[in-house]
């Protein structure tokens, strides 16, 4: 049996505290992030190759993906997207639920489908009107 000394216990506590603080700050940062829902797109890749880029601000519609790996249906609604059908065995991608924030994703490993929400960079405005560089 391993005997823990006072320094070992102190080190474990410090590591747990630092990790908890880091995760808490990251969670808070993601939840307070401000973005325009009309500037969001879902980028769909199949087998690592670009398949389609879909705007999330439009009407409700379904995207049917039939490939040699399987059949999936994505539903775009309420400024987000959700996997509503997957013919893979465990259907984990359907359990990932509705995503509507930047950097959220849905992954269907057996059918090799990856859906990620990204910001449309053309609609992002630079609010900093200051100096970009100073050359002497």
C-alpha positions as a Markdown table, in Angstrom:
| # | Residue | x | y | z |
|---|---|---|---|---|
| 1 | Unk | 0.0 | 0.0 | 0.0 |
| 2 | Unk | 1.2 | 3.5 | -0.9 |
| 3 | Unk | 1.7 | 5.9 | 2.0 |
| 4 | Unk | 0.9 | 9.5 | 1.3 |
| 5 | Unk | 2.9 | 12.1 | 3.1 |
| 6 | Unk | 1.6 | 15.6 | 4.0 |
| 7 | Unk | 3.3 | 17.1 | 0.9 |
| 8 | Unk | 1.7 | 14.6 | -1.4 |
| 9 | Unk | -1.8 | 15.4 | -0.1 |
| 10 | Unk | -1.1 | 19.1 | -0.4 |
| 11 | Unk | 0.0 | 18.7 | -4.0 |
| 12 | Unk | -3.1 | 16.7 | -4.9 |
| 13 | Unk | -5.3 | 19.4 | -3.3 |
| 14 | Unk | -3.6 | 22.2 | -5.2 |
| 15 | Unk | -3.9 | 20.4 | -8.5 |
| 16 | Unk | -7.6 | 19.7 | -7.9 |
| 17 | Unk | -8.2 | 23.4 | -6.9 |
| 18 | Unk | -6.3 | 24.8 | -10.0 |
| 19 | Unk | -8.2 | 22.4 | -12.3 |
| 20 | Unk | -11.5 | 23.3 | -10.8 |
| 21 | Unk | -10.9 | 27.0 | -11.1 |
| 22 | Unk | -9.7 | 26.6 | -14.7 |
| 23 | Unk | -12.8 | 24.6 | -15.7 |
| 24 | Unk | -15.1 | 27.0 | -13.9 |
| 25 | Unk | -13.6 | 30.1 | -15.6 |
| 26 | Unk | -13.8 | 28.3 | -19.0 |
| 27 | Unk | -17.5 | 27.4 | -18.4 |
| 28 | Unk | -18.3 | 31.0 | -17.3 |
| 29 | Unk | -16.5 | 32.4 | -20.3 |
| 30 | Unk | -18.5 | 30.2 | -22.7 |
| 31 | Unk | -21.8 | 31.0 | -21.1 |
| 32 | Unk | -21.3 | 34.8 | -21.1 |
| 33 | Unk | -20.0 | 34.9 | -24.7 |
| 34 | Unk | -22.1 | 37.3 | -26.8 |
| 35 | Unk | -22.7 | 36.6 | -30.5 |
| 36 | Unk | -25.3 | 37.3 | -33.2 |
| 37 | Unk | -27.4 | 34.2 | -34.0 |
| 38 | Unk | -27.7 | 35.3 | -37.6 |
| 39 | Unk | -23.9 | 35.0 | -38.0 |
| 40 | Unk | -23.8 | 31.3 | -37.1 |
| 41 | Unk | -23.3 | 28.5 | -39.5 |
| 42 | Unk | -23.2 | 24.7 | -39.2 |
| 43 | Unk | -20.2 | 23.2 | -41.0 |
| 44 | Unk | -20.8 | 19.5 | -41.9 |
| 45 | Unk | -18.0 | 17.2 | -42.8 |
| 46 | Unk | -18.2 | 13.6 | -43.9 |
| 47 | Unk | -15.2 | 11.3 | -43.6 |
| 48 | Unk | -13.0 | 14.4 | -43.0 |
| 49 | Unk | -14.1 | 16.2 | -46.2 |
| 50 | Unk | -16.3 | 19.3 | -46.4 |
| 51 | Unk | -19.9 | 18.3 | -47.1 |
| 52 | Unk | -22.1 | 21.5 | -46.6 |
| 53 | Unk | -22.2 | 24.8 | -44.8 |
| 54 | Unk | -25.7 | 25.7 | -43.5 |
| 55 | Unk | -26.9 | 29.0 | -42.1 |
| 56 | Unk | -28.8 | 28.5 | -38.8 |
| 57 | Unk | -30.8 | 31.7 | -39.2 |
| 58 | Unk | -33.1 | 30.5 | -42.0 |
| 59 | Unk | -36.3 | 28.5 | -42.0 |
| 60 | Unk | -36.8 | 25.1 | -40.4 |
| 61 | Unk | -35.6 | 22.3 | -42.7 |
| 62 | Unk | -34.0 | 18.9 | -42.7 |
| 63 | Unk | -30.6 | 17.9 | -44.2 |
| 64 | Unk | -30.4 | 14.3 | -45.3 |
| 65 | Unk | -27.0 | 12.8 | -45.5 |
| 66 | Unk | -26.7 | 9.4 | -47.3 |
| 67 | Unk | -23.2 | 8.1 | -47.7 |
| 68 | Unk | -21.5 | 4.7 | -48.0 |
| 69 | Unk | -21.1 | 4.8 | -44.2 |
| 70 | Unk | -24.7 | 5.3 | -43.3 |
| 71 | Unk | -27.8 | 7.5 | -43.3 |
| 72 | Unk | -28.3 | 10.6 | -41.0 |
| 73 | Unk | -30.9 | 13.4 | -40.9 |
| 74 | Unk | -30.1 | 16.8 | -39.3 |
| 75 | Unk | -32.8 | 19.3 | -38.4 |
| 76 | Unk | -32.1 | 23.0 | -38.5 |
| 77 | Unk | -34.5 | 25.0 | -36.3 |
| 78 | Unk | -34.5 | 27.8 | -33.7 |
| 79 | Unk | -31.1 | 29.1 | -34.7 |
| 80 | Unk | -29.5 | 25.7 | -34.1 |
| 81 | Unk | -29.2 | 22.1 | -35.4 |
| 82 | Unk | -29.9 | 18.6 | -34.0 |
| 83 | Unk | -29.3 | 15.1 | -35.3 |
| 84 | Unk | -32.8 | 13.6 | -35.5 |
| 85 | Unk | -32.0 | 10.3 | -37.2 |
| 86 | Unk | -28.9 | 8.1 | -37.4 |
| 87 | Unk | -28.8 | 4.5 | -38.5 |
| 88 | Unk | -25.7 | 3.7 | -36.4 |
| 89 | Unk | -26.1 | 1.1 | -33.7 |
| 90 | Unk | -25.8 | 3.1 | -30.5 |
| 91 | Unk | -27.3 | 6.4 | -31.7 |
| 92 | Unk | -24.9 | 8.5 | -29.5 |
| 93 | Unk | -25.0 | 11.4 | -32.0 |
| 94 | Unk | -28.8 | 11.7 | -31.5 |
| 95 | Unk | -28.2 | 11.9 | -27.7 |
| 96 | Unk | -25.9 | 14.9 | -28.1 |
| 97 | Unk | -29.0 | 17.0 | -28.5 |
| 98 | Unk | -29.6 | 20.5 | -29.9 |
| 99 | Unk | -26.6 | 22.7 | -30.5 |
| 100 | Unk | -26.8 | 26.5 | -31.0 |
| 101 | Unk | -23.6 | 28.1 | -29.7 |
| 102 | Unk | -20.2 | 28.6 | -31.4 |
| 103 | Unk | -17.7 | 25.6 | -31.1 |
| 104 | Unk | -20.4 | 23.1 | -30.1 |
| 105 | Unk | -20.4 | 19.9 | -32.1 |
| 106 | Unk | -22.2 | 16.7 | -33.0 |
| 107 | Unk | -20.2 | 13.6 | -33.9 |
| 108 | Unk | -21.4 | 10.4 | -35.4 |
| 109 | Unk | -18.3 | 8.2 | -35.5 |
| 110 | Unk | -19.7 | 5.1 | -37.3 |
| 111 | Unk | -21.1 | 7.2 | -40.1 |
| 112 | Unk | -18.0 | 9.6 | -40.0 |
| 113 | Unk | -20.1 | 12.8 | -39.7 |
| 114 | Unk | -18.9 | 15.8 | -37.8 |
| 115 | Unk | -21.1 | 18.9 | -37.4 |
| 116 | Unk | -19.7 | 22.1 | -35.8 |
| 117 | Unk | -21.2 | 25.5 | -35.3 |
| 118 | Unk | -18.9 | 28.3 | -36.4 |
| 119 | Unk | -19.2 | 32.1 | -36.7 |
| 120 | Unk | -19.4 | 33.6 | -40.2 |
| 121 | Unk | -16.2 | 35.7 | -40.3 |
| 122 | Unk | -17.6 | 38.0 | -43.0 |
| 123 | Unk | -20.3 | 39.4 | -40.5 |
| 124 | Unk | -17.9 | 39.9 | -37.6 |
| 125 | Unk | -17.0 | 43.6 | -37.3 |
| 126 | Unk | -13.8 | 44.9 | -35.8 |
| 127 | Unk | -14.7 | 47.2 | -33.0 |
| 128 | Unk | -11.1 | 48.3 | -32.3 |
| 129 | Unk | -10.4 | 51.4 | -34.4 |
| 130 | Unk | -7.0 | 51.9 | -32.9 |
| 131 | Unk | -3.5 | 51.5 | -34.3 |
| 132 | Unk | -2.8 | 48.1 | -35.8 |
| 133 | Unk | 1.0 | 48.6 | -36.1 |
| 134 | Unk | 3.7 | 51.1 | -35.6 |
| 135 | Unk | 6.7 | 51.0 | -37.9 |
| 136 | Unk | 9.8 | 53.1 | -37.3 |
